[in-house]
């Protein structure tokens, strides 16, 4: 049985993907792994590049860009996840705009092996300038947490445990801590947690799917941990910044997450404020999504 199955979802980031794979295949440590690259209908020759330079990597070419959840699920299924006892012990979702140090996968696997209650873990992600990628440790966007972020209170008082909850800015970046979610740029998930919670919800096109996965895995009884002893470089939004849909999809993701997990227990007055806030951020194009009945895949 393999220890780690690594899924890298790519969309028109050929050069970054090449560098990412160079670092992944230079991994060291006493563990076994398999890499699957899912190409989400790129037009830059990414899939051909992988076949030419990295023959050991499995390539899956999607006939359309179905989004982050859709593409990663293709890779997870190819690795055997949701087929009991046939998949690797851990799945890793990895962005093509990351660079991993040689012992990253080994050390993350050792950490999770030592903590059997942990279903999801993520490393410390740093941007090109060396600063912390704030998304690598987060709280769920409850109505109150979202209000603190939307109103700017989280930026005004980043060290306040109440207002700084979304990105955990009140916690030392080098402190290992239990969190609500880590980010899909590097997200390591225990096989048994996937068996209980299912794969990613393909209702999310981009953004929010990692939060939703962590939410469902925590609900199934597992813990989520931020493990900063492993540091991974992340070139933020290298693919998504090319897409005009990015801002809309972020607000759409927040809408789906709210409706899926919080709407049923939110009083009407607060629900109205949440919808108004989403409309102010997402614009009129979000209105049809608000009116459409919620339908989720998981």
Buried (B, 14 or more C-beta within 10 A) or exposed (E): EBBBBBBBBBBBBBEBBBBBBEBBEEBEBEBEBBBBBBBBBBEBEBBBBBEEEBEEBBBBBBEEBBBBBBBBBBBBBBBBBBEEEEBBBBBBBBBBBBBBBEBBBBBBBBBBBEBEEBBBBBBBBBEEEEEBBBBBBBBBBBBEBBBBBBEEBBEEBBEBEEBBBBBBBBBEBEEBEEBBBBBBBBBBBBBBBBBBBBBBBBBBBBBBBBBBBBBBBBEBEBBBBBBBEBBBBBBBEBBBEEBEEBBBBBBBBBBBBBBBBBBEEBEEEEBEBBBEBBBEBBEEEBEEBBEEEEEEEB
